């Protein structure tokens, strides 16, 4: 990646790939470098087909023959195929109410550089102009990915109430403004898919993603694929009932898991209008009111995890988000909630708590652009 020097350069174009070539590239992106002898059976490709496909991918600059690895079975060195990460770069942008988080990654979704700037306005044309301005700083981008909280269908932001947007054709407008192929998706769905390709859930068949913070987000991987609803709505199971006498979530429910977990609801129940950090500190130091509120939220989180596991029997449950201090503060009670809700031995639940960094949202938006290029979707 290099900073833009010329006034306006042509963006690198993504090559046209056969389905087999896409599959090989995807396999290596998700599972890492492999010798040919391992790829062929995994993808059920004949050796001649695989040779042809890898030749195309090497010629296109997407793969490189790399270091050798001594195979224990044969004792012979075997050449590994690697994805050539630096061959293409992608810009990811995550929109929030007050800031624009961006990351440039290579083809393997490794972050090359990050941007964190205040948003200028919520008007679609201003947001498009701001993103185009960020994109114009780099002269070798292949694609753009943008994520936000809301309902997104085929590149159109159908509903993002917090921005006051309805039916904004964001992908088309960004392509017009930047000249880049652009993918737009719901932020939690993009994060779920990014973890499934490039993160803690790489290559698993089934996974539940739960993000906690200002809102509660949920995503599902089933049969190795991101679940998309029949109406383009993301899977939302964070409103399972925990206690009919609990707080209100804002969607007309009382005592659903979301109602306990959302940051503003936690803070609303505490005297003295503390910040989230102050509230966590109060709970940790054993202050009774804060301790009770965090324990109730922790229990609700456990019930949510337990029901998600009942529902899917997933290989992995990933938990992340800026509300993670809640888990750390009330861990024992989270596990009480899991035990009460889950119908089997809780040790079957592989709960993977991923440290949260806001830049991960931007990286997952770039990963969306990578996936879009690789799958042609
Ligand atoms: Zn609810």
Boltz pocket constraint, residues with backbone or C-beta under 6 A from the ligand:
constraints:
  - pocket:
      binder: B
      contacts: [[A, 238], [A, 239], [A, 249], [A, 250], [A, 251], [A, 253], [A, 254], [A, 256], [A, 257], [A, 258], [A, 259]]
      max_distance: 6.0
